[in-house]
Amino acid sequence: MTDRRFMRRAIELATAGIGNVSPNPAVGAVLVRDGRIIGEGYHREYGGPHAETDCIRDARVRGEDPRGAVMYCTLEPCSFRSPTKHNPPCTESVIEAGITRMIIAARDPNPAVAGCGVHALRTAGIQTSCGLMEEQVLKLNESYFLATALRRPQVHLKWAQSLNGRIAHAGGGKTPISGPEAQRHSHGLRAAVDAILVGRGTVELDDPSLTARYGTSPARQPLRVVLDPGLRSPVSSRLFQDKAASTLLLSGPLNDNALTHAAELKRLGVELEQLPLHKEGGFAAEDILQALYERGVRSVLIEGGAVTHAGFLAAGLWDRLTVYIGPTLLEGDVLAPNAPVSNLSAAVVEREVDVLGDTVAITGLNPSTRRVLDGLKWDTAPQPQQAGCMLPQEEAHVHRFGT
């Protein structure tokens, strides 16, 4: 139980980095001697010191010597150098500090690290145990694990619907469905992702700002992404006119009539990228995710509208889903996308239900995403094959803590 207490603290520290460190993972570390914490650290911002280095530095600031201490870390320490890497290998920092034992929650899925970090520590004589509270760290860094494994951003679908499964009034226009508590919850989701995506229809009907507010304070606002195959979004829209966050508009090939519109958007600081058009004049979900991934986006919150949600659902390219169900009844046939309340329980696994004032929030995971995450665990992930890092056969097993 003592080990779990210290690892729980490391996870708490790691949580503070969510929304600020992508495309890196959020990592926390704790140094312990004789049952007493002598140092704490976490990865605070992208490009800054990693958790292990921050933790060792904190111990020294406190007047503590890390030599001979035990480190609890939420993720396997990195063990490689690269021209694009901002920090030296964390394994070197741990070894040089004289730490004698390391307890690690999750294996790093990055092929340049996976298993190699543990191997470097053990080669240096550091006792290393792996797998404590692994599931919690997989959830904490779900976007990092999935983006690394699938080479695309983690996709989180989100919408609000009435008790009868409608998402808007028949006459259109912005429709308040969820209450203020749900709004705060929703903005917390925004603050944790790299990008927020909507279709052109949502821009026209709701004129959203697509920023993280309501008490959240990410170090950087998510990228705002608009799908507009025909480049018809109004230039007067709030997210084009304000400077609250960067905005990317994905369009189809531009004809002569669209060039003036495109020039005006660019003058406002909006970035445009053209994607190929597929059936019915829309984009393929795969092309959208590939374009975002190449920009460094590792997680995207898709907020609508129904056609956009339905496209990702139909393609099976989604990982997590959050639906807010408000205490209203709406007329018309503007239905939630392929997931009415009666079928929601069959669409997801690991469902969580939160009561947020007068609104119920249901969150769940795609079953295929669950299988991907399970395949990244210490017990199931393949052993490293990189030259100079291959573990000898007798060292290939990984010790796991009991539950």
C-alpha positions as CSV (number, residue, x, y, z in Angstrom):
1,M,0.0,0.0,0.0
2,T,3.0,2.3,0.6
3,D,4.1,1.9,-3.0
4,R,0.6,2.7,-4.2
5,R,0.5,5.8,-2.1
6,F,3.7,7.2,-3.6
7,M,2.7,6.3,-7.1
8,R,-0.7,7.9,-6.6
9,R,1.1,11.1,-5.7
10,A,3.2,10.8,-8.9
11,I,0.0,10.5,-10.9
12,E,-1.4,13.6,-9.2
13,L,1.7,15.6,-10.1
14,A,1.5,14.3,-13.7
15,T,-2.1,15.5,-14.0
16,A,-0.9,19.1,-13.6
17,G,0.8,18.9,-17.0
18,I,-2.3,17.8,-19.0
19,G,-3.0,20.4,-21.8
20,N,0.5,21.9,-21.5
21,V,3.0,19.2,-22.6
22,S,1.6,17.6,-25.8
23,P,2.9,16.0,-28.0
24,N,4.9,14.7,-25.0
25,P,3.1,12.7,-22.3
26,A,2.2,14.0,-18.9
27,V,4.6,12.5,-16.4
28,G,5.1,12.8,-12.6
29,A,7.8,11.5,-10.3
30,V,8.4,11.2,-6.6
31,L,11.7,10.6,-4.7
32,V,11.4,8.6,-1.4
33,R,13.8,7.7,1.3
34,D,12.9,5.8,4.5
35,G,9.2,6.3,3.7
36,R,9.5,10.0,3.4
37,I,9.1,12.1,0.2
38,I,12.3,14.1,-0.4
39,G,11.5,15.4,-3.9
40,E,8.6,15.8,-6.4
41,G,8.5,16.8,-10.0
42,Y,6.4,16.7,-13.2
43,H,6.7,17.6,-16.8
44,R,5.3,21.2,-16.7
45,E,5.4,22.4,-20.3
46,Y,6.5,21.1,-23.7
47,G,10.3,21.7,-24.1
48,G,10.8,22.0,-20.3
49,P,12.6,19.6,-18.0
50,H,11.1,16.1,-17.8
51,A,9.6,14.8,-14.6
52,E,12.6,12.8,-13.4
53,T,15.0,15.7,-13.8
54,D,12.5,18.1,-12.2
55,C,12.1,15.7,-9.2
56,I,15.9,15.3,-8.7
57,R,16.3,19.1,-8.8
58,D,13.5,19.6,-6.3
59,A,15.2,17.2,-3.9
60,R,18.4,19.1,-4.1
61,V,16.6,22.4,-3.6
62,R,15.2,20.9,-0.4
63,G,18.7,20.1,0.7
64,E,18.2,16.3,0.1
65,D,20.7,14.0,-1.6
66,P,18.9,11.7,-4.1
67,R,21.7,9.2,-3.8
68,G,20.3,5.9,-2.6
69,A,16.7,7.0,-2.8
70,V,13.7,5.3,-4.6
71,M,12.0,7.0,-7.5
72,Y,8.3,6.4,-8.4
73,C,7.6,7.5,-12.0
74,T,4.4,7.3,-14.0
75,L,6.2,6.5,-17.3
76,E,9.3,4.6,-18.4
77,P,12.2,7.1,-18.6
78,C,13.4,8.1,-22.0
79,S,16.8,6.7,-23.0
80,F,17.8,8.2,-26.3
81,R,19.2,11.4,-27.8
82,S,17.9,13.2,-30.9
83,P,18.5,16.5,-32.7
84,T,14.8,17.4,-32.2
85,K,14.8,16.4,-28.5
86,H,14.8,19.2,-26.0
87,N,16.2,17.3,-23.0
88,P,19.0,14.7,-22.5
89,P,17.9,11.1,-21.7
90,C,16.2,10.8,-18.3
91,T,17.9,7.5,-17.7
92,E,21.2,9.4,-17.6
93,S,19.8,11.8,-15.0
94,V,18.5,9.0,-12.8
95,I,21.8,7.0,-13.0
96,E,24.0,10.1,-12.3
97,A,21.9,11.0,-9.3
98,G,22.7,7.6,-7.7
99,I,19.1,6.4,-7.4
100,T,19.1,2.8,-6.5
101,R,15.6,1.6,-7.2
102,M,12.9,2.8,-9.6
103,I,9.2,1.9,-9.7
104,I,7.5,2.6,-13.0
105,A,3.8,2.6,-13.8
106,A,3.6,2.3,-17.6
107,R,5.9,1.4,-20.5
108,D,6.6,4.2,-23.0
109,P,5.1,3.1,-26.4
110,N,7.6,5.2,-28.3
111,P,9.7,2.7,-30.3
112,A,12.8,4.7,-29.4
113,V,12.1,4.1,-25.7
114,A,9.8,1.0,-25.2
115,G,11.7,-1.3,-23.0
116,C,15.0,0.4,-23.6
117,G,14.7,2.8,-20.7
118,V,14.2,-0.1,-18.3
119,H,17.1,-2.0,-19.9
120,A,19.4,1.0,-19.4
121,L,18.5,1.3,-15.7
122,R,19.0,-2.4,-15.0
123,T,22.3,-2.4,-16.9
124,A,23.4,0.4,-14.5
125,G,22.5,-1.8,-11.5
126,I,19.2,0.0,-10.6
127,Q,16.5,-2.3,-9.3
128,T,13.4,-1.7,-11.5
129,S,9.8,-2.8,-11.0
130,C,7.1,-2.1,-13.5
131,G,3.4,-2.0,-13.8
132,L,2.2,-0.4,-10.6
133,M,-1.1,1.5,-11.3
134,E,-0.5,1.1,-15.0
135,E,-4.2,1.3,-15.9
136,Q,-4.5,4.8,-14.3
137,V,-1.5,6.1,-16.3
138,L,-2.9,4.6,-19.5
139,K,-6.0,6.6,-19.0
140,L,-4.2,9.8,-17.9
141,N,-2.1,9.7,-21.1
142,E,-4.6,8.0,-23.4
143,S,-4.0,10.5,-26.2
144,Y,-0.2,10.0,-26.1
145,F,-0.5,6.2,-26.1
146,L,-3.1,6.0,-28.9
147,A,-1.4,8.6,-31.1
148,T,2.0,6.8,-30.7
149,A,0.4,3.4,-31.5
150,L,-2.0,4.4,-34.3
151,R,-0.1,7.4,-35.9
152,R,-3.2,9.5,-35.7
153,P,-4.8,11.8,-33.0
154,Q,-6.9,10.4,-30.3
155,V,-10.5,11.3,-31.3
156,H,-13.0,12.4,-28.6
157,L,-16.6,12.9,-29.8
158,K,-18.8,15.2,-27.8
159,W,-22.3,16.5,-28.1
160,A,-25.4,17.5,-26.0
161,Q,-28.8,16.1,-26.7
162,S,-32.3,16.4,-25.3
163,L,-34.2,13.6,-23.5
164,N,-35.8,12.6,-26.8
165,G,-32.4,12.4,-28.6
166,R,-32.5,15.8,-30.5
167,I,-29.5,18.1,-30.7
168,A,-31.2,21.2,-32.0
169,H,-34.6,22.8,-32.6
170,A,-36.2,22.1,-35.9
171,G,-35.9,25.7,-36.9
172,G,-32.1,25.7,-36.3
173,G,-30.2,28.3,-34.3
174,K,-28.2,27.9,-31.1
175,T,-30.0,25.6,-28.6
176,P,-29.1,25.6,-24.9
177,I,-29.5,22.0,-23.7
178,S,-27.0,21.4,-20.9
179,G,-26.7,23.5,-17.7
180,P,-23.7,25.5,-16.3
181,E,-22.1,22.6,-14.5
182,A,-22.0,20.6,-17.7
183,Q,-20.6,23.7,-19.5
184,R,-17.7,23.8,-17.0
185,H,-17.1,20.1,-17.5
186,S,-17.1,20.6,-21.3
187,H,-14.6,23.3,-21.1
188,G,-12.4,21.0,-19.0
189,L,-12.4,18.6,-21.9
190,R,-11.4,21.4,-24.2
191,A,-8.5,22.5,-22.0
192,A,-7.0,18.9,-22.2
193,V,-6.8,18.5,-26.0
194,D,-4.6,19.8,-28.8
195,A,-7.5,20.7,-31.1
196,I,-11.3,21.3,-31.3
197,L,-13.0,20.5,-34.5
198,V,-16.4,21.5,-35.9
199,G,-18.1,21.5,-39.3
200,R,-19.1,24.6,-41.3
201,G,-22.7,24.2,-40.2
202,T,-21.8,24.6,-36.6
203,V,-19.9,27.8,-37.3
204,E,-22.9,29.3,-39.1
205,L,-25.6,28.2,-36.7
206,D,-23.8,28.7,-33.3
207,D,-21.0,31.2,-34.1
208,P,-18.8,29.5,-31.4
209,S,-15.5,30.8,-30.0
210,L,-14.2,27.2,-29.4
211,T,-11.9,28.2,-26.6
212,A,-11.3,26.7,-23.1
213,R,-12.9,28.9,-20.5
214,Y,-14.9,28.6,-17.2
215,G,-12.0,28.5,-14.8
216,T,-9.7,26.4,-17.0
217,S,-6.3,28.0,-17.7
218,P,-4.3,25.9,-20.2
219,A,-0.9,27.3,-21.0
220,R,-2.0,27.3,-24.7
221,Q,-5.5,27.3,-26.2
222,P,-6.3,24.3,-28.5
223,L,-6.1,24.7,-32.2
224,R,-9.5,25.5,-33.7
225,V,-10.3,23.4,-36.8
226,V,-13.2,24.0,-39.2
227,L,-14.2,21.6,-41.9
228,D,-15.5,23.6,-44.9
229,P,-15.1,21.7,-48.2
230,G,-16.7,24.5,-50.2
231,L,-15.1,27.4,-48.3
232,R,-18.4,29.1,-47.4
233,S,-17.9,29.9,-43.7
234,P,-18.8,33.5,-43.0
235,V,-15.7,35.7,-42.6
236,S,-17.6,37.6,-39.8
237,S,-17.6,34.4,-37.6
238,R,-16.3,34.9,-34.1
239,L,-13.5,32.4,-34.4
240,F,-12.1,34.1,-37.5
241,Q,-12.3,37.6,-36.1
242,D,-10.9,37.1,-32.6
243,K,-7.3,36.3,-31.7
244,A,-8.1,34.0,-28.8
245,A,-6.5,30.9,-30.5
246,S,-5.0,29.7,-33.8
247,T,-7.6,28.6,-36.4
248,L,-7.2,26.1,-39.2
249,L,-9.7,25.8,-42.0
250,L,-9.7,22.6,-44.0
251,S,-11.2,23.1,-47.5
252,G,-11.5,21.3,-50.8
253,P,-9.6,22.5,-53.9
254,L,-10.3,26.2,-54.4
255,N,-11.9,27.5,-57.6
256,D,-11.6,31.1,-58.8
257,N,-14.7,32.2,-56.8
258,A,-13.2,31.0,-53.6
259,L,-9.8,32.7,-53.9
260,T,-11.0,36.1,-52.7
261,H,-12.7,34.5,-49.7
262,A,-9.5,32.5,-48.9
263,A,-7.4,35.7,-49.1
264,E,-9.7,37.5,-46.7
265,L,-9.5,34.6,-44.2
266,K,-5.7,34.5,-44.5
267,R,-5.6,38.2,-43.9
268,L,-7.3,37.6,-40.6
269,G,-4.7,35.0,-39.6
270,V,-6.7,31.9,-40.5
271,E,-4.5,29.1,-41.9
272,L,-6.0,27.1,-44.8
273,E,-5.2,23.6,-46.0
274,Q,-6.8,21.8,-48.9
275,L,-7.8,18.2,-48.7
276,P,-9.2,15.9,-51.4
277,L,-12.9,15.7,-51.7
278,H,-14.6,12.3,-51.6
279,K,-18.1,11.1,-52.1
280,E,-20.9,13.6,-51.7
281,G,-18.3,16.4,-51.7
282,G,-17.0,15.8,-48.2
283,F,-13.7,14.8,-46.6
284,A,-12.6,11.3,-45.6
285,A,-12.1,11.0,-41.8
286,E,-8.7,9.4,-42.4
287,D,-7.5,12.5,-44.4
288,I,-8.6,14.9,-41.7
289,L,-6.8,13.0,-39.0
290,Q,-3.7,12.6,-41.1
291,A,-3.6,16.3,-41.7
292,L,-3.9,17.1,-38.0
293,Y,-1.3,14.5,-37.0
294,E,1.2,15.9,-39.4
295,R,0.7,19.3,-37.6
296,G,1.6,17.7,-34.2
297,V,-2.0,17.3,-33.0
298,R,-2.3,14.3,-30.8
299,S,-5.8,14.7,-29.5
300,V,-8.9,16.3,-31.0
301,L,-12.3,17.0,-29.5
302,I,-15.0,16.9,-32.2
303,E,-17.9,19.0,-31.2
304,G,-20.2,18.8,-34.2
305,G,-22.4,19.0,-36.0
306,A,-24.3,15.8,-36.4
307,V,-22.9,15.2,-40.0
308,T,-19.4,15.5,-38.8
309,H,-20.0,13.2,-35.8
310,A,-21.7,10.6,-38.0
311,G,-18.8,10.6,-40.4
312,F,-16.3,9.6,-37.7
313,L,-18.7,7.1,-36.2
314,A,-19.3,5.5,-39.6
315,A,-15.5,5.3,-40.2
316,G,-14.9,3.8,-36.8
317,L,-12.3,6.5,-36.2
318,W,-13.2,7.6,-32.7
319,D,-11.8,6.6,-29.3
320,R,-13.8,8.3,-26.6
321,L,-17.4,9.6,-26.6
322,T,-19.1,12.1,-24.2
323,V,-22.8,12.8,-24.4
324,Y,-24.5,15.4,-22.3
325,I,-28.2,14.7,-21.8
326,G,-30.2,17.8,-20.7
327,P,-33.7,18.0,-19.1
328,T,-35.4,19.3,-22.3
329,L,-37.6,18.0,-25.1
330,L,-37.0,19.3,-28.6
331,E,-39.2,19.2,-31.6
332,G,-38.1,18.2,-35.1
333,D,-35.8,15.6,-36.6
334,V,-32.3,17.0,-35.8
335,L,-31.2,13.7,-34.2
336,A,-28.1,12.8,-32.3
337,P,-25.7,11.0,-34.7
338,N,-26.4,7.3,-34.7
339,A,-26.3,7.1,-30.9
340,P,-29.8,7.8,-29.4
341,V,-30.0,7.3,-25.7
342,S,-31.5,3.8,-26.1
343,N,-28.4,2.5,-28.0
344,L,-25.7,4.4,-26.2
345,S,-25.0,1.6,-23.7
346,A,-24.2,-0.8,-26.6
347,A,-21.8,1.6,-28.3
348,V,-19.1,2.0,-25.7
349,V,-17.3,0.2,-22.9
350,E,-16.1,1.4,-19.5
351,R,-19.0,3.8,-19.3
352,E,-19.0,6.5,-16.7
353,V,-22.0,8.5,-15.6
354,D,-21.7,11.9,-14.0
355,V,-24.6,14.0,-12.7
356,L,-23.7,17.7,-13.4
357,G,-26.5,19.8,-12.0
358,D,-29.5,19.2,-14.2
359,T,-27.5,17.4,-16.8
360,V,-26.3,13.8,-17.1
361,A,-22.9,13.2,-18.8
362,I,-22.2,9.7,-20.2
363,T,-18.6,9.0,-21.3
364,G,-17.3,5.7,-22.8
365,L,-14.5,4.1,-24.7
366,N,-14.6,2.5,-28.2
367,P,-14.1,-1.2,-27.7
368,S,-11.4,-1.3,-30.4
369,T,-9.5,1.5,-28.5
370,R,-9.7,-0.6,-25.4
371,R,-7.9,-3.4,-27.3
372,V,-5.2,-1.1,-28.5
373,L,-4.5,0.1,-25.0
374,D,-4.4,-3.4,-23.6
375,G,-1.8,-4.3,-26.3
376,L,0.5,-1.6,-24.9
377,K,0.7,-3.0,-21.4
378,W,3.9,-4.4,-20.0
379,D,2.5,-8.0,-20.1
380,T,1.3,-7.8,-23.7
381,A,3.6,-5.4,-25.5
382,P,6.4,-7.0,-27.6
383,Q,10.0,-6.8,-26.3
384,P,12.2,-4.1,-27.8
385,Q,14.0,-5.0,-31.0
386,Q,16.2,-1.9,-31.4
387,A,19.9,-2.5,-31.8
388,G,21.8,-2.1,-28.6
389,C,18.6,-2.3,-26.5
390,M,17.5,-5.9,-27.0
391,L,17.0,-7.5,-23.6
392,P,18.7,-10.9,-23.0
393,Q,16.3,-13.8,-22.9
394,E,16.7,-14.3,-19.1
395,E,15.9,-10.6,-18.5
396,A,12.9,-10.3,-20.9
397,H,10.2,-10.8,-18.3
398,V,8.9,-7.7,-16.5
399,H,7.9,-7.9,-12.8
400,R,4.4,-6.8,-12.2
401,F,2.8,-5.7,-8.9
402,G,-0.2,-7.6,-7.6
403,T,-3.6,-5.8,-7.7
